[in-house]
Structures are given as structure tokens and as C-alpha cells.
Amino acid sequence: MVSFCILVLGCIVISIVDARTCRIPDGLLAVFFCALTAAGIGETPAALWDRLLPARLPPALICFTVLYLPCRFCGGLGFGDVKYAALLGYALGPERYCVFLAAAALSGLLIYITGTFFLNWDRETKLPFAPFLSFGALAAAALGIPGP
């Protein structure tokens, strides 16, 4: 329950910062990471190790290769979004990671299509991605898929 509350609070704060500035500060991500890790302090050492590396490394690597590498060179997605997606993968675990990414991508696409057709956005319109990542994370956490 504490981890979920930290997830919700972190998602809200990071989404607001990204929506206002189109940047996600590293310090904010570090505080979010420390809070999520501290929420697992009561676990056994083996469970904490599982939380820190083996179960969390594949989502981070997938996030890096799928999101960062193609988008870094086109200028559409910044590295802050990638670090945030990796952090959410750490929080959600591999069981919920695909659901999280699909919900984030589909919600972002829906808003972009709506803005393009009804609000006359052009290709140069900046659309912060952290709110969509937050929505995807909260949707994946709320779906009841077994996780960490």
C-alpha cells in the first residue's frame, strides 16, 4: 500500500513538472527512486535484491532500446522520459511492464490524434510524455495484475 501511494504521488509530481517545463529533472527521479526503494526496506534481503536488479533489469533494457535509441536522434523524446519509464518499470516489475507501455503509448496517441484533428496541432507541437507514462503506470498498477 505504501509503495502504491509513493507511486501515485511520484507520478503526479513528475507529470506536473514535465507538463509545465517539458523536462524531468534527474534530482526528482532520484528522490522517487529512493522513496520506492525505501518502501521495500521491510522485505527480506533476498526479496530486496530481487527488487533491485534481476527482475528490474529487463524492463530497463527494453525501455532503453525501444524508446531511447530510435527517439534520441529524431528529437521527439528526451532522455528524461526514458529514465522515468525505466524507473516506472522498476516500480511495476516485469509482469506489468508491457501493460504500462501499451497504456502510455495508446493514451499519448489518442491525445495526439485528437489534438491534430480537432485542435489544429501541427507536427511541431510539443507534447510532454511523462503524463502518459504516469497514466500507463497507474493503469497497470490498478488492473490487479500480480506484481512485486
N, C-alpha and C positions, 0 to 999 in steps of 0.2 A: 504494500500500500504506500509506503514511504517513497519507494522508487517511482511509482506511478505519479505521485504528487510532484516529485522533483522533475519528472519528465514533462508534465503539463506546464509547470512554472517555467522551466527552461525553454520549452517550445514557444510559449507566449512572449517571453522577453526577447529571444533571438529573432522571432518573426517581426516584432515591432521595430527592433533596431534595424533589421535588414530592409523593411518596408520604408523606413524613413531615410536611410543613408545608402542603400544598395551595397552595404558592406557588412561582413560579420567579423567583429574583432576577435583576434586569437585569445585575448585575455578572457573574454566572455565564454569562449569554448572551453578554455582551461578550467574555469570555475564550474561549468556544467559537468565536465568530465570528473572533476574531483568530487562533486556532490553525488554523482551517480555511483562512483566507486565507493565513497564513504557509506552509501546506503547499503552496500553489501558487506560491511565490516562484520556483522554478526554471523556471517556464513562460516562454514568450516574452511580451513586453508585450502583444501582441495577444490571446493566449490568456488572460492575466490580466485584461484588460479585459472579454473575453467572460465570464469567470468572475464578475466583479464586477457587471456591470449588465445588458446586453441579454438574456442567456439566463436570468438570475435574477429579473428584474423581473416577468414574467408570473406565476410561481408565488406570489410575494409578494402581488401584487394579487389573485389568485384567492383566496388564503388569507384576505386581509383581507375581501373582500366575502362569501365563502361562510361563513367561520367567525365573524369578529368582529361584523359588523353585526347578523345575526339573534340572536346569543347574548349580546351585550353587554347587551341590555335585559331578558333573562329571568334573568340572574344565574347561569346554569349553567356558563358557560365564561369564564374570566378572560382578560385581555389578555396575560398571560404565556404562556398556551398558544398564542395567536395568533402572538406574536413567536417562540416556539420553532418553530412549524410553518413560519413564513416562513424561519427560519434553516435548518431541515432542507431546505426547498425550495431554498435557496441551495446547500446541500451536495450535494444529489442531482441537481439540474438538472431541466429541464422534461421530459426523457424519462422519468424515474422518478416524477415528482410525483403523477400520478393513481394509480399503483400504491401509493405511500406513503400517500396519503389514504384510499384504499379499505381497505387493510390496517389502518390505525389505527382507522377508523370501525367496521369489522366486528369487530375484536377487542374494542373497547370495548363494542359492542352485545352481543356474546356473553357477556362478563363480567357486564354489567348484567342481561341476561335470566336468566343462571344465578343471580346473587345475588337477584333478585326472586323466582324460583320456588323456590329451594332454601334460601336463607339468610334469607328473610323481610325483605329490604330494602324500605324504603318510598321514596316519591319524594323524601324529604328526605336520603337517604343521599348523602354526598359521595363522589365517585369521581374522583380525580385523573386527568387526561387525558394528562399527559406520558409515563407509561409506555406508553400505547397509541401515542402518536406515535413514541416510540422504537422500539417493536416494528415499526411500519409502515415506518419509515426503514431499519431493519436488514434487514427482509424485502425491501424494494425494492432495497437495495444488494446483497443476496445472490442475487437472482434472475438476475443476469447480463444485465440489460437494458443496452444500451450507454448510457453516460452521459459526464459530463465527465472 
